[in-house]
Amino acid sequence: MNGKEGPGGFRKRKHDTFPHNQRREGKDASLSSPVMLAFKSFQQELDARHDKYERLVKLSRDITVESKRTIFLLHRITSAPDMEEILTESESKLDGVRQKILQVAQELSGEDMHQFHRAVTTGLQEYVEAVSFQHFIKTRSLISMEEINKQLTFTAEDSGKESKTPPADGQEKQLVTWRLKITPVDYLLGVADLTGELMRMCINSVGNGDIDTPFEVSQFLRQVYDGFSFIGNTGPYEVSKKLYTLKQSLAKVENACYALKVRGSEIPKHMLADVFSVKTDMIDQEESIS
């Protein structure tokens, strides 16, 4: 029998020749080596980054849900008798959304925004859509990205986390400031989604006997479409995809305006919405066939 073989003819493994306590000491030494300690710190850093990413995803989901609820509320303005009441309620809902965005800004404090942008972009786009929809109802104009970013600057007093120890006499209170800036891509995608909501508002307003709103919306959508046409294929891929949907919304609004101008006097006001919905379905079928 070979000297390297154990009883039963099995070959001894290499580490069986070392005593058990020596193997354990070698394992402990390897755990405390600089390489293992470095990888341990890498693991902790990655775990912390993944946990932060998941928290941002949950916040973005909450922002999306609350922004959609605000948009649904604003759609009631076409049939509500008191417009100011709905605008006041929508402003309070948007304040709640901004508190969620404040939590996002606190999570991203000291971090590179672009590393976590994918986690929050959906919520920010929905917020831009809700804010721009409210701004259009108030002013019949488009809110700028600078105005939106100005609303997303928070201080310690805004979050209700003021210092518990009162400042000494003669000392000014220091306020912590958090900012979250909407990126140009998020702004463009939010405005592109706004066009669909304006198209729905146009059809609903016609059903309620409002003849002026469709023409105002049509003129506004043409200006937005012209602006997006200048971007064309030079912008991000998502923007070029939204351009097709924007064109569809504009076509539906223009079709409603055409029917109002040509046949508005022939069709009773309570039937206008049904006529437009039928024509909208016909446009969708023609575009799906082509």
Disulfide bonds with the S-S distance in Angstrom:
none
